[in-house]
Amino acid sequence: MNEARLRVIRGGLHPAAHKTERRFSSAFATDTRLMGVFVLYIHWIRGEADTDADLHQFFYIDTEKFGLETYRGIEGNNAALLYETEQTLLGGLGGNKTDITEDEATFIIQKYSDMAKTSGTGLPAGKEAFAFILDKKVSLTSIEEDILFRKLCAPLESNEHAINYFLMRYFAKDAEAVKRLSTRPIPMSMAPNKQSETLCKNTIEPYINPSGVSYLCESLIENNHRYQLVLSEIYMNARRVSFFCIRSCFFISASEAAMMLGRPEYITIYEILIEPEDLRKTLARIYPGAMQKKRDGGCLYLQFKSNNDHLKESVYRLNDDIRGVFFVTDQGQFIAVAYSLAAINRIEKELQSAVRMGLRISERYEFKESVFYEFMQSDFLDFSDFVDYLNEFEPGE
């Protein structure tokens, strides 16, 4: 009898089957680069027809210090989850989406991943899911980099618009943005400090002189709760800075800074008559992009404006991008805060459905300056008690 021939067959999947094909579908980025942060989104198609295998990637990028800061990846095409993730990451940026190419998206991820590594923070959780992007070979010419930068920036509509962005980027030590916002090299050494500073307020006034029209700027900057007032002069050419000089700079106290940043505040107090979870669901429906922060005594919600038009004004304030502030206290109060009578009236109308469900207006207040932040820092649990406390110190009382 002939000996049977045995053939060894390897088990398991073919090695090539482990490599999941990813094909680029589309990508966009927000045009908020000049705000210091932007979001990049990439849609990859995985497989030929199985849409449940699609990969959606969201990257939150800090251009000042941390680089690629946050990553969110979603497998499949769950529309509700995609919308929720997009609102969470994009809701506070106030920008528009602009389409970008695969090479541009790859360049961005690699650039800001390197920044995250050098900053010491490292890549965010989930980095394994975008490791294949870091392995891609891509390079852009200087012209292509300039085109990409312009895609990431909102169009500059006036000299005031350009000046506010320029000063914001200059005090943040963002040399790349300063270079692209100027017609000539601007030395970063003129900045009053080596550390990154936040532009809290800026006032612009045109000044006619023998050399033409310049702009005198009074800038309030802050770092680690230390405030400085910087006086500068700027010349513009085609909405780009052609000359910049700091004329003077000096420290001011926190109380002086608070006076400069002061603005009217309108507050409506609601009594909560429903379960906290039902109220949270209602707020999520009315304000899907609101940022949530857990605080002592309750939960804070910040709802931002849908644009960054406050940078177009001759008087810029850092927090003018906030449309409304909401605080759900552990004591059963719901506090709505806005910075104009029109804004608080709009908010009250938006909350009418919640009122029908179980919110009842108990009090309305108008203040000449901000007091809500003081309430948040105080030991008071009830806003009405806090107001009574403030009234005890009114002049003449």
C-alpha positions in Angstrom: 0.0 0.0 0.0 1.3 3.4 -0.9 1.9 5.7 1.9 -0.7 8.5 1.9 0.6 11.9 1.1 -0.2 14.5 3.7 -0.5 18.2 2.9 -0.1 20.8 5.7 -2.6 23.7 5.4 -2.1 26.8 7.5 -5.0 27.8 9.6 -6.6 31.2 10.3 -6.9 34.2 8.0 -4.4 35.0 5.3 -2.0 37.6 6.6 -3.3 40.1 4.1 -6.7 39.8 5.6 -5.5 41.4 8.8 -4.9 44.6 6.9 -8.2 46.5 6.8 -8.4 48.7 3.8 -9.1 52.3 4.6 -10.0 54.6 1.7 -10.2 58.3 2.2 -13.7 59.7 1.8 -13.7 63.3 3.0 -12.4 65.7 5.5 -13.1 69.1 6.9 -11.5 71.5 9.4 -13.0 74.5 11.2 -11.8 77.9 10.1 -10.8 78.8 13.7 -7.0 78.5 13.5 -6.6 82.2 14.5 -8.6 81.5 17.7 -5.8 79.1 18.8 -7.8 75.9 18.4 -9.6 74.1 15.6 -11.2 70.7 14.9 -10.3 68.3 12.1 -12.6 65.6 10.9 -11.8 62.6 8.6 -14.1 60.0 7.2 -12.5 56.8 6.1 -14.4 54.1 4.1 -13.5 50.6 5.3 -14.5 47.7 3.1 -16.4 47.7 -0.1 -20.1 47.9 0.9 -20.3 47.5 4.6 -21.0 51.1 5.8 -21.0 49.8 9.4 -17.2 49.5 9.0 -16.7 53.2 8.2 -14.3 55.1 10.5 -15.0 58.7 11.6 -12.2 60.5 13.3 -12.4 63.8 15.2 -9.2 65.7 16.3 -9.3 68.7 18.6 -6.1 70.7 18.1 -4.6 73.4 20.3 -2.1 75.4 18.1 -0.6 77.3 21.0 0.9 74.7 23.3 -0.6 71.2 23.4 -0.9 70.3 19.7 -3.2 67.3 19.1 -5.1 67.4 22.4 -8.2 65.2 22.0 -9.2 62.3 19.8 -12.6 60.8 19.2 -13.1 57.8 16.9 -16.4 56.3 15.8 -16.9 53.0 14.0 -19.9 52.8 11.8 -22.4 55.5 10.9 -24.5 56.1 14.0 -25.9 59.5 13.0 -26.9 60.5 16.5 -23.5 59.7 18.0 -21.7 61.5 15.1 -23.9 64.6 15.7 -23.4 64.5 19.5 -19.6 64.2 19.1 -19.4 67.0 16.5 -21.5 69.3 18.7 -19.3 68.5 21.7 -16.1 69.3 20.0 -17.2 72.1 17.6 -20.0 73.7 19.6 -17.8 76.3 21.3 -15.6 77.3 18.4 -17.9 79.5 16.5 -16.4 78.6 13.1 -17.4 77.2 9.8 -16.3 73.9 8.2 -13.9 74.0 5.2 -13.1 71.0 3.1 -9.5 69.8 3.0 -7.7 67.0 1.1 -6.3 63.8 2.4 -2.7 65.1 2.1 -3.7 68.3 4.0 -5.4 66.3 6.8 -2.4 64.0 7.1 0.0 66.9 7.2 -2.1 68.5 10.1 -2.2 65.3 12.1 1.5 64.7 11.8 2.4 68.3 12.5 0.4 68.6 15.7 1.2 65.1 16.9 4.8 66.2 16.9 3.8 69.3 18.8 2.0 67.2 21.4 5.1 65.0 21.9 7.5 67.9 22.2 5.2 69.8 24.6 5.4 66.9 27.0 1.7 66.1 27.1 2.0 63.3 24.6 -0.6 61.9 22.2 -4.2 61.6 23.5 -6.0 58.4 24.4 -6.9 56.4 21.4 -3.7 57.2 19.5 -3.5 53.6 18.2 -6.5 54.3 16.0 -4.8 57.0 14.0 -1.3 55.5 14.0 -1.7 54.6 10.4 -2.0 58.3 9.6 1.3 59.0 11.3 3.0 56.4 9.2 1.9 58.0 5.9 4.5 59.8 3.8 3.3 63.3 3.0 4.9 66.7 2.4 3.5 70.1 1.3 5.3 72.9 -0.5 5.5 76.3 1.1 2.7 77.5 -1.3 0.5 74.5 -0.3 1.1 75.2 3.4 0.1 78.8 2.8 -3.1 77.6 1.0 -3.9 75.2 3.9 -3.3 77.9 6.5 -5.8 80.2 4.7 -8.3 77.4 4.6 -8.0 77.1 8.4 -8.7 80.9 9.0 -11.9 82.9 8.7 -11.7 85.7 6.1 -10.5 89.0 7.5 -13.2 91.6 6.8 -11.7 94.8 8.2 -8.6 96.2 9.7 -10.1 95.9 13.2 -10.8 92.3 12.5 -7.2 91.6 11.5 -5.7 93.7 14.4 -7.7 91.8 17.0 -6.5 88.4 15.6 -3.0 89.7 15.2 -2.7 90.8 18.8 -4.3 87.7 20.1 -1.8 85.6 18.2 1.1 87.9 19.1 0.6 87.7 22.9 0.0 84.0 22.6 3.5 83.7 21.1 2.1 82.1 17.9 4.9 83.0 15.6 3.5 81.1 12.6 0.2 83.1 12.7 2.0 86.4 13.3 4.1 85.8 10.2 1.1 85.1 8.0 -0.8 88.1 9.4 2.0 90.5 8.6 3.6 91.9 5.5 7.1 92.0 7.0 8.9 90.2 9.9 7.6 91.2 13.3 10.1 90.5 16.1 8.4 88.5 18.9 11.0 89.9 21.3 8.9 93.0 21.7 6.3 91.0 23.8 6.4 92.0 27.4 6.8 88.4 28.6 8.3 85.2 27.3 5.2 83.2 28.5 2.0 82.9 26.5 -0.5 85.7 27.4 -4.2 85.8 27.0 -5.8 88.8 25.3 -8.7 89.7 27.6 -9.7 93.0 26.1 -8.5 95.2 23.2 -9.6 98.7 22.3 -8.7 100.0 18.8 -8.8 103.7 17.8 -7.7 105.0 14.4 -5.1 107.8 14.5 -4.4 110.2 11.7 -0.8 111.4 11.6 1.7 112.8 9.0 2.6 109.2 8.0 -1.0 108.2 7.3 -3.5 106.3 9.4 -2.4 104.1 12.2 -4.3 102.3 14.9 -3.7 102.8 18.6 -4.5 99.7 20.7 -5.0 99.3 24.4 -4.7 95.7 25.3 -5.4 94.0 28.6 -3.4 90.7 28.8 -3.3 88.0 31.5 -1.1 85.2 32.6 -1.5 83.2 35.8 -3.8 85.9 37.2 -1.3 88.7 36.6 -2.6 91.5 34.4 -0.8 94.0 32.2 -2.0 96.9 30.1 -0.1 97.2 26.8 -0.3 100.3 24.6 0.7 99.7 21.0 0.6 101.3 17.5 -0.2 99.4 14.3 -0.1 100.3 10.6 -2.0 98.2 8.1 -1.7 97.3 4.5 -4.4 95.2 2.8 -5.6 93.9 6.2 -2.2 92.8 7.2 0.1 94.3 9.7 2.9 96.4 8.1 4.3 97.9 11.3 3.8 97.1 15.0 5.4 98.8 18.0 4.7 98.5 21.7 4.7 102.0 23.2 4.3 101.2 26.9 3.4 98.3 29.2 2.6 98.2 32.9 1.0 95.9 35.5 -2.4 96.6 36.9 -4.2 95.0 39.8 -6.9 92.3 39.5 -9.5 94.7 40.7 -8.5 97.2 38.1 -8.7 94.5 35.4 -12.2 93.5 36.7 -13.3 97.1 36.3 -12.0 97.1 32.7 -13.8 93.9 31.9 -17.0 94.8 33.7 -20.3 94.7 31.7 -24.0 94.5 32.6 -25.4 91.1 33.6 -29.0 89.8 33.4 -30.0 86.9 35.5 -33.2 84.9 35.6 -33.8 82.4 38.5 -36.0 79.4 38.0 -37.3 76.9 40.5 -36.8 73.3 39.4 -39.9 71.2 39.7 -38.8 68.2 37.7 -36.1 65.5 38.1 -32.6 66.8 37.4 -32.1 64.1 34.7 -35.2 65.3 32.9 -33.8 68.9 33.0 -30.4 67.8 31.7 -32.1 66.0 28.7 -34.1 69.2 28.0 -31.0 71.4 28.1 -29.2 68.9 25.8 -32.1 69.2 23.3 -32.3 73.0 23.4 -28.5 73.6 23.6 -26.8 70.6 22.0 -23.4 72.3 21.7 -23.3 73.7 25.3 -20.1 73.0 27.2 -20.7 71.3 30.6 -18.5 71.7 33.6 -19.1 70.0 37.0 -18.7 72.6 39.8 -19.1 72.5 43.5 -22.8 72.9 44.2 -24.1 72.0 40.7 -23.4 71.8 37.0 -22.4 74.7 34.8 -23.4 75.0 31.1 -21.8 77.5 28.7 -23.5 78.2 25.4 -21.4 79.9 22.8 -22.4 82.1 19.9 -22.4 80.5 16.5 -19.7 82.8 15.1 -16.7 84.9 16.2 -18.0 88.2 15.0 -17.0 89.8 18.3 -13.5 90.0 16.9 -14.7 92.4 14.2 -15.5 95.1 16.8 -13.2 98.0 17.8 -13.7 96.9 21.4 -13.0 93.2 21.8 -13.6 91.2 25.0 -12.5 87.6 25.5 -15.8 86.3 26.8 -18.0 88.1 24.2 -18.3 84.7 22.4 -20.6 83.5 25.2 -24.3 83.6 24.4 -25.6 82.3 27.7 -24.5 80.7 31.0 -26.7 78.2 32.9 -26.2 76.7 36.3 -28.2 73.8 37.7 -27.6 73.9 41.5 -27.8 70.9 43.8 -30.3 73.0 45.8 -33.0 72.9 43.1 -32.3 76.3 41.4 -31.7 76.9 37.7 -29.9 80.1 36.9 -29.8 81.7 33.4 -27.2 84.4 32.7 -26.9 86.7 29.7 -25.1 90.0 29.0 -27.9 92.0 27.3 -31.6 92.4 27.8 -32.3 91.1 24.3 -30.2 88.0 25.0 -31.9 87.1 28.3 -35.3 87.6 26.6 -34.3 85.1 23.8 -33.1 82.6 26.4 -36.4 82.8 28.3 -38.3 82.1 25.1 -36.1 79.2 24.3 -36.7 77.7 27.8 -40.5 78.0 27.5 -40.8 74.2 26.8 -38.8 73.5 29.9 -41.0 75.9 31.8 -44.1 73.9 30.7 -42.3 70.7 31.8 -41.5 71.9 35.3 -39.4 75.1 35.5 -40.9 78.2 37.2 -39.4 81.7 37.1 -39.0 83.0 40.6 -36.9 86.1 40.2 -35.2 88.3 37.6 -32.2 90.5 38.2 -30.2 93.2 36.3 -26.7 94.1 37.5 -24.5 96.9 36.3 -21.5 94.6 36.5 -20.9 90.9 36.7 -21.8 89.2 40.0 -22.4 85.6 38.9 -18.8 84.7 38.9 -18.6 86.0 42.5 -21.5 83.8 43.4 -19.7 80.8 41.9 -16.7 81.5 44.1 -18.7 82.1 47.2 -20.0 79.6 49.8 -23.7 80.5 49.1 -25.9 77.8 47.7 -28.9 80.0 47.0 -28.5 82.9 44.6 -31.2 85.0 46.3 -29.4 84.7 49.6 -26.3 85.9 47.8 -28.1 88.9 46.5 -29.4 89.7 50.0 -25.8 89.5 51.2 -24.6 92.0 48.5 -27.4 94.4 49.4 -26.2 94.6 53.0 -23.1 96.4 51.6 -24.8 98.9 49.3 -23.6 102.5 49.9 -25.9 104.4 52.3 -27.4 101.2 53.7 
